[in-house]
């Protein structure tokens, strides 16, 4: 059974042929049959429950309508899938128990679900000449191009959806006098965000620190967030690249369909193990939108606003270089407003090759009596590489290696 379904993971192209679920209990060969079908059914139901609880097909197959009804749609999808599997598995449980000889003479074909997702999901902000966010546009107002080739929009929406957000705050020694304003700005961002957002905090100098307790990966509490941002004293050097990489990895643990990083720093990197090219490659793969705020001192020899601008442009975010600390709070509030007023655009690329190449994206928008409109979204993505074929069932180690 094969299902081609859309994914709500934002910003990148997905091809997940490896998500094949073999419903045989672990350790059973393809031709071996358990002596007790009831025990096999229990395993199947247990694995099904774990799979649905973890997202699985539901996450990949959920509808593109979002907002407060998302939970209802997930529940409905869960019920449909559960019913579907019950109809497949229950007939086996009603049969009389077979003897070992009868079981061995019957070849079992395992149930397999293959999910092939091949879509690009974009979050786009639209502003007019005055820099004001533009609402009220529909699908026909947008044109999408990939490597210069027009693409057909398959799904479109303009709703305020919950987001997984990482606050990545420079905690090096030079940030000490700026910390009160930066923490106040981060909390202003949180207050202006969707109440259902998942948030976490990363502080960095030459070390990377996750501010929340180890058993609390995310929070929606302003008090917890403030405590997380205030845990460590500002000191040391600046490992910006390592901090962004760690935050991008942590975003994957969130279950919101849209992912955002807000990075605040006052200097260039001088302590990371990773380099700029590695972090830029990571930014081109996941679905995160990165907003950056640079609080630079003109005398700082390590200042590097270019990398903050590159991170933001590559992912569809925006870079800000405020002239004073007093501007940081309004900037964070503007970012929160931008995140909550984006259009979601989904298309299936005409170029279906899985060759790992970078694909350039351009999105234009136009509407009568709206004047010139500027669209900001991610600059492109890396196409997936075609995975190697899976070994045949029952193949020996020698056959797999050859």
N, C-alpha and C positions, 0 to 999 in steps of 0.2 A: 504494500500500500504506500503510495507516495502523495504527499500533500505539498503543493506550492502555495505558500502563505506569506503575507507581508509581515515584516518585523517593524516594531516601533522603536528600535534603537536608532538614535539620531546621528546623521551626519556622515555615515560611511556606507559603503556597499558591502553587503553580506552574502556569502555563499557558504552554506553550512551543510554540505553533503555528509560530513562526518557525524552529524547528529542522528545516527541510526541506533535505534534501541532494540536490542535482541532480548526478547522477553523470556529466554531460557534462564533458569537460576544459575548463578555463577558456578563455573566448574563443570557444567554438563555439556558434553559434546553435542553436535547437531543431531546425531543419529541415536543418542541415548535417551531412553524414556524413563521417567521416574516410576517407581512401582506404585506410588500413591498419587493419583491425579489431584486429590484434594490438597496435598501438600504443595503441589506445583501451583494450584490456583491461589493458595494463600500467599505464596511468594509473589505471584503476579500482582495480586491486589496490593500487597505491601509496596512493591516497586512502583506501581501506578500511583499510589497515594503520595509516595515521596516525590515522584516526578512532577505531579500536579502541584504539590505544595511548593516545590522549588521553582516553578515558573514554566519550564519545559515548553511543550507545545503551546500552552496557554499564552506565554509571553510572546512567542513568535506569531501566534495566530490572532492576537487580539485586534479589535477593530481600531480604526484610526480616529474615531470619535473619542474625545477625552473630556476631562473636567470631573465633575462630581459623580458622573455615572460610570466612571472607569471601573470601580469596584463591582458594580452590578453586572457589567459586561464580562468581567473576569469570572464572577460566580456563575453566570449563565454558561460561559464556555466550559468551565469545569464540569458543570452538570451534564452538558452534552457529551463531553469526552468520557466521563465516567459511565454514562449510559451506553455509549458506543463500545467500551471495553467490556462492560458487563455482558452485553449481547454476544461478544466474541468468546468470552471465557466461560460463562455459565454453562453453555451446552456441554463442555468437556467435563464439568463437575457432576452432571446428571448421569453420566454413563456408568455402568457397573464396573467394578474394579477388574482389571485384566491381570492375567497371570504373567510372570516374567517372560515366558516363551511368546505369548501373544504380543506383549509390549515390544520385544526385540524385533518381531517380524514386521512391525509397523513403523515406517519412517516418519519422523515428525518434522514438519516444516515450521520453523519458528516464526512468530509474528514479528514483523519489522516495520518500523515507521521511519521514513526518510523525509527530511525537511530540506527543501531547496529554496533558500531565500536569496533573491538577487535584486535588491533595490537600493536606491540612494535616498536618504532622508535628510532634508535641509531645513534649518531654522533660519528664517530671513527677517531682518528688520528693514522697514521702508520709511524713509524720511523725505520731506519736501525740501525746497530751496532754503527755507528758514531753519532747517534742522529739526522740525517737528515730526514726531511719529505719525504715520498715515495709517488709518484704519479703514475698514469698509471695502477693501478690494476683494475681488473674487478670483477664481482660477484663471479666467480668461484674460485677466489683466497682467499675467506673468508669462514670460518666455524663458525657458531653460535651455542652456547649451552645454554640452560636454565635449571638450576639445573642438569647439566650433560647430558641432553637429546638433541640430535641434532635437530636443527630447520631449516626449509626451508626458504631461503631468497625470499621474494615476490617482493620487490622493492629495487633498488640500484641506486645510483648516486654519482658523485664526481664533485660538482659545488660550486662556491662561491655564496652563497645565502645571502640576507640581514638578519640582526640579530637585535633583541631587546636586548640592553645592559644596564646593571646597573653598575655604578661605585660607590662602597661602600667604603668610605674613612674614616678612623679613624681620629677624630678631637679632641681627648683628649689632656690634657695639655702636655703630654710627646711628642706629635707629633709637637709641635710648631717649633722647629728648623729644622724639616724634611719637612715641608709643601711645600716650594718652589720646591724641587726635586720631591715630590710626585705629585704635580699638573702638573709639566712639563712632568712627566712620563704618567699621565692619558691623557694629551693632545696628547702625542706621540702615545698612543694607538688609540685615536680617529682618528688621521691623517692616521694611517696605516690600518684602518678598511674600510669596504665597504661603499661607499658614500651614499647608501640607508639605512644604519643602523639607527635605532631609539635608542637614548641614553637618560639616565637620571642620576642624581647624588644624592647620599645619603651621608650626613655627619653625624657622630655620636660621641657623648661623652656619658653622661648618658641620653641624649635626642637624638631623631632621627629627622633630618631636610632634607627635599627634597629641593634641591637648586633651581630648576626651578620655575617660577611663577606657581601659582595654576591652571591657565588656559592653561598651557603648560606642559603636562605630559611627552613629549619627544622632543628631538631636534636633528638636524644634523648639528648645527652650532657650530664651535669651540669656537667662542666668547661667545655664551650663556653658553656653557659648562664650560668655564674658570670662568665666573662670578658666576655660580652655585657652583663651587668648592671653591670659594674664599669668599663666603658670610659671613661665621662665623669665629670668632677667635677661635683658638685652646685653649681649657680649659676643666677642669673637668675630669670625670672618663671614663670608657669604657664599653658600652652596646653592645658588638659585636653580641650576639645572637639576641637581639631585632632588630638590624639594618639589619641583614641578613634576618630575617623573614619578615620585612617590605618591603625589596627589592624584595623578592620572590613574595609577594602579588602584588606589583606594576608591576612586569613583566607580569602578567596575562592581564594587560590592553593593552599591545602591540599587534600589529597585524602581526608581523614577525613570521615566522614558527620556527625559531630557537631562543633560549633564552640563554643569558650568563650573569653571574655576575663576576665582577672583584673586589675582596675584598682586601684592603690594611690596615694592622693594625700593631701596634708595641707592643701589649700586650694582655694578656688574658682578659677574661670578668670579670668585677667586679661590674657591675651595672645593669644587665639585669633582667627583670621579668621572661623571659623564661629561660629554662636550655638547656644544650647541647643536651640531648636526644630529646627534642621537636623540636629543629632546625634540627637535623639529620633526624628525621621522616619527616619533611617538605621537606628536600632535596631529600628524597627517593620517593616523590610523583609527584612533578611537572616536567616539561621538561627542567629545567635549568641546564646548565653546569657552575660549579663554579671554577674559577681560584683564587688562593690566593697568596698574597705576604706578608711575615712576616719580619718586620723591627725591630728586637728585640734587646734590650739592655741586655747584660749578667747579669747585676746587678738588672734587673727588677724582683721582686718576682712574678708578675702576668703573666710573659711570658708563653705562652702555644702554641708552634708551632704544637702540636699534633692535636688540633681541626682544624687548618687550613688545615693540611694534610688530615684529615678525610673528611672534606667537599669536598675537591677537588677529592679525590679518589672515593667517593660515587657517584659523579655526572659525572665522566669522564673528569674532569678538571685536573689541575696540580698545585702543591704547589711549591713556590719558596721562598728561604731564602737567599737573596743576602747578601754578606759580607759587602758591602758599599752602600751608597746612589747613587754613580756613576753608579752602576749596575742596578738601577731600570728602567731607560729609556730603555735600551736594553731588559730587561725582558718583559716590556709591549709591545714592538714591536714584540718580539717572540710570545707572547700570541695572538696578533692580527693576525699574520701570521698563527698560528696554527688554529685559528677559521675559517679562510678563506680557509683552505686546508683539510677539513675533508670529509670523506666518510659518506654518509647516507645509513643506512641499515635498512630495515623494514621486520619484520616477524610476522606471526600469531602463537602464542604459541600453542604447542600441548596440554598443560595443560589449559583447558578452565574453570577450576573451579574459581568461584568468592568467594574466601574465605579469602581475606585480608592478605594472607601470603606473606612473602618476597621471591622473586624469584632471584636467583643468575644468573648473565649473564657472559658468557665468550666468547670472540671473538678471533679467531686465523686467521693469514694470512700467506700465503706462495706463492712464485713465483720462477720460475726457474731463476737462476743466480742473485737473489736478496739477497741471504744470509739470516741470521736470522732477522725476522721482529718482532717488538714489537707493539702491538695494545693497544691503550688506549681508553676506552669508559666507560660508567657508569657501576658500579658494579652490579646493580640489580634494582628492583622496587618492590613496594607493589601492589599486585593484588587487583583489586576493590572488594568491598563487594557487594553481590547481593542485589539490592534495594528491599524494601518491595513492595508487589503488590499494584497497584493503586486501590482505591475503585471503585466499579461499578458505572456507571452513574445512578443517581437518588437515590443512597443509602442515608439513613438517618444518622444523627450523631450517633444515638445509634448503627446502624448496622456497621458503620465504627469503632467505639470504640471496639465493640465486635469482 
